[in-house]
């Protein structure tokens, strides 16, 4: 009997087991419901374990030195930890501002005035998925290390290049978040309503569009922040050793337990950011989705 | 001089002509409706008045000032949208006061004006609510108040009642007209609903394929349609084939039965013409002396609430539709029972050589 064949023979492996779970069996509705509930719980537990076990293992590993909090205290005492985190957050925030300044007006204009260009703009924003970061950074170094654009010889110039590269990396996430937010509101009618009431473009964008995109902008911003904080390749090639990703990598080469502690701290910070999104976004949910019948 | 004047306005989208040679003069305080099927150019014309579309040719003059190329935010024109377009992030009061804040009015003046308008739209206690907390009808009232708050020169309404259910639509329709009369604001209203246009307007502009078919009062448009399209689009219409018996005397034959109209017929004896007849011109029974009579059988009876619609088969292929007011004592004729209907000589409109059955507007137009 072949694996996965039909007929009376049951297929082997986990798929076979799942199929047999899903197959209707004789018995009362109550029995079937209880069995379905049990299956759902098992799947949920497997899912939770998939996420939790590596974290627990990392936590357990980070707590092995004596005293147990040694790795954490070493990390927190390390000046480079704070400074690299601060540096990455600063670069991240600048990246977010530049990315928003480019993406929000572009996505708004495309939706309002040239919707037929949307597939093209979407494709352009996907380029970072097609061109690997290492290619991007080599291109940047090649173009901006020689006259007339010599940026790599100064700290400020290299930081500017880092921000520029991260802005490009953020495009797929930022554009999708903003575009989804714009799709949830009736951009055209809201814009025209504001215009008919006498509002100019700055007021329309600042008072009407941006407040209704709050959740979308926060999502895009935190995704961008997460990418910037964890990024290694571009920062490494641009010799930005104070970048958090580079710091984490160097730490991993020299210490045993501290990288695990740093991973958990950064994981905690990410969750904190997610909770902030959820809290801020909760107040706007109903308002954004109900614009009126179409 | 008229308050809103559109002269030779045209709008082309690439090779497509959306609006062609549109001319209209609306007086101060007048309520004008653009009526027509989807794609006839009524909304495009409204959007040109609002400034959201720039005409390909022609001029738009508002109170003596040419505003053809003026951006929408500098036109002082209020607009109400089909989708309400209330700002979801603002309360009702903030929505209504938005236009005043844009104009830099003092806060106490804005507060007082917002209060006035909330009273006007019968929502005095809803100022702090958000749009998503209101029903569709309430949202549209707020949209109306917002468009009126800054005292625009013209109020534009783009199918404002289309998204609402039938009952609320009727209530809100009356409220819009009452508010418009109270404020005396010049209003342009776009709709594809003939009942809305006829009941609300001082004048109706009937449009088709980007052109104006007729401009007139609701009474004129309904009773004296100037083109076959208007006759067919506004109201229900019977189109009956008739053979001319005596052109000078206005005598014709419909399904082998002789009838008479009150005017000469511009066609030769024996030729075929079409007669357009409103259902409300037709009554059950023989009618008074001198009335035209047609005998036939009952083909269908449809109960429509306040009226009952009967379809009378005069002969094969010739069917007359008529409406009877519903009342508890009404006795409806049985299907296939013989029946006589009558209509006055001034009832039918003559359409020479037109097709029978559902109105083919293009064919009719070619004959007029």
HADDOCK unambig.tbl for C-alpha pairs under 7 A between the chains (distance, minus, plus):
assign (segid A and resid 189 and name CA) (segid B and resid 85 and name CA) 5.46 0.50 0.50
assign (segid A and resid 190 and name CA) (segid B and resid 85 and name CA) 5.19 0.50 0.50
assign (segid A and resid 190 and name CA) (segid B and resid 86 and name CA) 7.00 0.50 0.50
assign (segid A and resid 190 and name CA) (segid B and resid 87 and name CA) 6.65 0.50 0.50
assign (segid A and resid 193 and name CA) (segid B and resid 79 and name CA) 6.95 0.50 0.50
assign (segid A and resid 193 and name CA) (segid B and resid 85 and name CA) 6.38 0.50 0.50
assign (segid A and resid 195 and name CA) (segid B and resid 72 and name CA) 5.84 0.50 0.50
assign (segid A and resid 195 and name CA) (segid B and resid 73 and name CA) 4.63 0.50 0.50
assign (segid A and resid 196 and name CA) (segid B and resid 72 and name CA) 5.66 0.50 0.50
assign (segid A and resid 196 and name CA) (segid B and resid 73 and name CA) 5.26 0.50 0.50
assign (segid A and resid 196 and name CA) (segid B and resid 77 and name CA) 6.28 0.50 0.50
assign (segid A and resid 196 and name CA) (segid B and resid 78 and name CA) 5.89 0.50 0.50
assign (segid A and resid 196 and name CA) (segid B and resid 79 and name CA) 6.29 0.50 0.50
assign (segid A and resid 197 and name CA) (segid B and resid 73 and name CA) 6.41 0.50 0.50
assign (segid A and resid 197 and name CA) (segid B and resid 78 and name CA) 6.61 0.50 0.50
assign (segid A and resid 197 and name CA) (segid B and resid 99 and name CA) 4.71 0.50 0.50
assign (segid A and resid 198 and name CA) (segid B and resid 73 and name CA) 3.93 0.50 0.50
assign (segid A and resid 198 and name CA) (segid B and resid 74 and name CA) 6.12 0.50 0.50
assign (segid A and resid 198 and name CA) (segid B and resid 99 and name CA) 6.26 0.50 0.50
assign (segid A and resid 198 and name CA) (segid B and resid 102 and name CA) 6.31 0.50 0.50
assign (segid A and resid 199 and name CA) (segid B and resid 73 and name CA) 5.78 0.50 0.50
assign (segid A and resid 199 and name CA) (segid B and resid 102 and name CA) 6.10 0.50 0.50
assign (segid A and resid 200 and name CA) (segid B and resid 73 and name CA) 6.58 0.50 0.50
assign (segid A and resid 208 and name CA) (segid B and resid 87 and name CA) 6.76 0.50 0.50
assign (segid A and resid 211 and name CA) (segid B and resid 89 and name CA) 6.54 0.50 0.50
assign (segid A and resid 212 and name CA) (segid B and resid 89 and name CA) 6.16 0.50 0.50
assign (segid A and resid 286 and name CA) (segid B and resid 132 and name CA) 6.68 0.50 0.50
assign (segid A and resid 287 and name CA) (segid B and resid 88 and name CA) 5.00 0.50 0.50
assign (segid A and resid 287 and name CA) (segid B and resid 89 and name CA) 6.22 0.50 0.50
assign (segid A and resid 287 and name CA) (segid B and resid 132 and name CA) 5.79 0.50 0.50
assign (segid A and resid 288 and name CA) (segid B and resid 88 and name CA) 5.81 0.50 0.50
assign (segid A and resid 290 and name CA) (segid B and resid 132 and name CA) 5.49 0.50 0.50
assign (segid A and resid 291 and name CA) (segid B and resid 85 and name CA) 6.45 0.50 0.50
assign (segid A and resid 291 and name CA) (segid B and resid 86 and name CA) 6.76 0.50 0.50
assign (segid A and resid 291 and name CA) (segid B and resid 88 and name CA) 6.40 0.50 0.50
assign (segid A and resid 292 and name CA) (segid B and resid 83 and name CA) 5.15 0.50 0.50
assign (segid A and resid 292 and name CA) (segid B and resid 84 and name CA) 5.98 0.50 0.50
assign (segid A and resid 292 and name CA) (segid B and resid 85 and name CA) 6.92 0.50 0.50
assign (segid A and resid 293 and name CA) (segid B and resid 83 and name CA) 5.44 0.50 0.50
assign (segid A and resid 293 and name CA) (segid B and resid 163 and name CA) 5.93 0.50 0.50
assign (segid A and resid 294 and name CA) (segid B and resid 83 and name CA) 5.35 0.50 0.50
assign (segid A and resid 294 and name CA) (segid B and resid 163 and name CA) 6.76 0.50 0.50
